[in-house]
């Protein structure tokens, strides 16, 4: 039987656990966290985007918790530095994303049932490994009845999120090697801050190159005009000299 306490102070809710994760798992969730934060900021949506924080859904019970790889709580007006989420205090996340680990039973079976009890609007499960009874993407959404229903189970490279308003795209080989999960809106990639800065620098470099090429073209055009003017002047001088000889 699980211990149950009453009137626990806020500091009594653990904020971390020593659970190892693979390098792939870390890379996937870190990039996805960066992309989701930037995407929602660009949309002007006040949102808390967290990763690996404990979410408690039963007051005074420290055993009722999950730590999603990523979660989104829309309409957030609180502090950016969040230790834990207590749904009766901070609210229920609108979206949770889980990346399947070695213990895939947790993400396929126990995870969805827990998120159903929490009350999330949307749960997306991403599995780096596909095979019998395993899927690249699973999407669960809350139905009118209040149940969390699986509406997508696919090995396709793309699925959509209603909460984010964009697509999640699996890449077997990302820009920096290795598999990645990216966000896309109408075919355009959402960029991280670092990628955006690189793209800006490339655009600025291309603009400078275009301006330099334009100046070179204008200079060449002027030189060609001057050369033509000199040729015409020389031709005119030749004709004038010929006329003088004729007059003589």
N, C-alpha and C positions, 0 to 999 in steps of 0.2 A: 504494500500500500504506500502511495506517495505521501511524504510529509506535507502537511498543509498548515500554513501560518496565517495569522491575521494581523492587520495593521502594520505591514512591513514598511520601513522607511525606504526612500528612493535608492539609497546606497546599498540596500540589501539585495538588489537585483543584479546578478553578475553581468558584466559587460563583455566578457570574452571567455573563450575556451581553447584549450590546446588541442586543436584538431589539425593535423597536417593536410596539406593539399599539394597536388602536383604542380609543376611549373606550367603545364598547359592550362590547367584550371585557373591558376593565378593570372596568366596572360589573357585568357579569354574574358574573365570577369573585370579585370582592370581596364581593358580597352572599352568594354561595353559600358562600364560606369562612366568613363570619360565622355563617350559619345552621347549617352542619354542625358547627362548633365548639360552638355553644350546644346543639344537639340532642344531641350525644354527651355533653356535660357533664351535661345534664339526665338522661340515661340512666345516669349514673354509670360510664360506660365510660372507662377510662384509655386515652387515644388521643392521638396526635400528628396534628394537622391542619395540613398545610402547603400552600403555594402558590408555584409558580415556583422551588422549590429544585431543583437538579440531583440526579438519582438515578443513581448509577453501579452497574452490575451486573457489571462485569468488573474484577477486581482489577488494579491497576497499568495500566489502559488508560483514559485520560481522554477517549477518543473514544466510549466506550460509555456514553452517558448520555441521559436524557430530562429534561424539566422540565415536569411536568404542571401544568395550571391549578389542580388541587387533588388532594391525595392524603391518605389516611388510613392510619395505622399503628396498629392496635389493640394493647392491652396495653403501651402505651409507659410506661416507667418512668424514662426519661432526662431530660435537660434540655429546657426548653421552647424555648430558643434554639438552633436547628439551622442549621448553615451549609450542609451538603450531606448527602445520604443515600447511604451506601455499603452496599449490601445485605448484604455479608459482615460488616459491623460493626453497623449499626443495625437491619437486618432488611428484609424485603420488604414494601412497602405492601400492605394488603388491598384498597384501592380506589384507582383513579385516575380522574379526570374531566378530559376535554379539551373545550374549547370551540373549535369549528372557526373557523379564521382564514381569511385570503385564500388561503393555501396549503392548500386543503382536501385535496389529495392526501396531505399529511403526516398529517393526522388520520384519513383514511379508509383508507390503505394502509400506510404505513410505521409509523405509531403503533401499531396493534394488534399488528403482528409484533414490535415492540420490547417492548411490555408482556408479550407472551407469553413472550419470552426472560427477562424480569425475574422472572416468576412471580406477578404480581398475581392475586388471586382474582377481581376484578371491574373491568371498564373500562366507563365510560359516556362516550359521545361525544355532545355536544350541538351541533347545527348551527343557528345563528340564521337560516340561509337554507335553505329547502326547494325542491325541484325535481326534475327527472329525475335519478335515481340518487343523490339526497341525501335525508336523513331528519332529522327533528327530534331523535329519540333513537335511539341505537344502544347496546345493552347486550351486553357480552361477559362470559362467565363461564367459569371453569376447570372443565373436565370431569374425569371420573375418570381419563381417559387422560393428563391433564396439559396438554392443549391448551386454548387460549383460544378458545372458540366463541361466535360471535355468536348470541344467543338472541332479541334484539329488534331490529327495524328498523321504526320507526313514525313517522308524522307526527302522531300523536295528541298531545294537550297534556300527557299524563301517562305516566310510567313508574315502575317501582319499583327500589329498590336493596336487595339482600339484605344487604349489609354494613351499610348504615345502618338498615335496618328501617323504611323510610318511602318515600313517593313523592316524585319530583321533578316539579314542575308548571311548565309554561311558561305565562307570562302575556304576551300581546301588549302589554298596557298595565298596568304595575305601579302600586302606590299612589303613586309619585312620578313617574309618566310613563315611557314607554319600556318595552321588553320586559324581563322579569325571569324568573329561575328560582327558584321557592320550594320549600320542603319542607313536606309535609303528612303528618299521622298521623291516620288514621281521620277524615279530613275537617277536622281542625283544623290551622291554620297553625302552623308553627314560627316564632317571632319572634326578631328580633335583640335584642341587649341594649337598644339605643335604643328599639325598638318596644315591648319589654316594659315599660320605664320609662314610656313614654307611656301604655301601656294601664293601668299601675298608677295613674298620676296621674289618668287619666280615671275609673277605678273609684273612686278616693278622692273625686274631685270629685262623682261621681254619688252616692256614699254620703252625703257632706255635704249635697247637695241633698235627698236622701231624708229625712235626719234633720231638716233645716230644715223641709221640708214636713210631716213628722210633728209637729214642735213647733207649727207654725202650725195644723195640724188640731186638736191637743189644746187649744191656746189658744182657737180658735174654738168648740170643743166646750164648754169651761169658760164662756166668755162667754155662749154660748147657754143653758147651764144656769142661770147667774146671772140672765140676763134672764127666763127662765121662772120662776125662784124669785121674782123681784121682781113679776112679773105675778100669780103665785099669792097673794103676800102682799097685793098691792093688791086683788085680788078678795076675799080673806078680810076685809080691812078694810072693803070696801064692804058685804059681807054682814053683818058685825058692826054696822055703822052702821045698816043697814036694820032689823036685829032690835031695836036700841035704840029706833028711832023707833016700831016696832010696840008695844013694851012701854009706851012713853009714851002 
